[in-house]
Amino acid sequence: MSYQIIKSGESQSFPQTHTFLQAAQPLGKGLVLIGSEAGTAWQDKATCVKGLPFVAIELGMECLGEHIGDDDGAPNVVGFARFRLGDADPTQLIELVKKNYTDPASLDAARQAFEASGLTVVVCNDFPGRILNRLVRPYYNAALRRLDEGLASAADMDKTLCLGLGYPEGPISLLNRTGLHHHFVASQALYEALGQEPYAPARRARVSWAQQNRSKNDSTT
């Protein structure tokens, strides 16, 4: 399935060149909106894309419904995000988001477009944070809280999880390496959207975010 790409703002899913970007065509049949302002770009295009095989909107932590609503007026529109943890490179995983009224043919066309570039696609319904963030953010918060409580040192906690569960890297090391302040932003967004305590950012994440903002402010003065 051919597709064209419109970029609006910085893309978290495709911050660098990728086969998926290179395969886009100016007159492609489908439309992929990427970047932090992809939802705004959709609003500008909403009236002229109804006949397209599929439209894919890059999402942050928000629901697809925030852009297209919860009625059945946009059955050919899906959301997507390529999972990326903080400053790490994006993974090859694409989480494709559908509504209960999404046209199966449009969902399949979008899946084929991503998979043709070597990406792996999973499909989920329209919830804040999709699958991975919903599953891993409480786990990261729990690890950080146990560290705050003094259960063990960061090194011993990470070693225990790596040796006991076979993880390639412990959660504390992983968050520090990829940017603990990024975890705060993601977890806080889920907490505000869902109101569930496991998503409330741990103290260490909040402190890291505050320090990051202070450093940015100092550098601009």
Secondary structure, DSSP 8 states (H G I E B T S, - for coil): --EEEEE-S--SS-SS--HHHHT--TT-SEEEEESTTHHHHHHHHGGG-TTSS-EEEE-SSS-THHHH-SSSS-TTEEEEEE---TTS---SEEEEEE-TT--HHHHHHHHHHHHTTT-EEEEEES-TTTTHHHHHHHHHHHHHHHHHHTSS-HHHHHHHHHHHH--SS-HHHHHHHH-HHHHHHHHHHHHHHH--GGGS--HHHHHHHHHHHHHHHHHH-
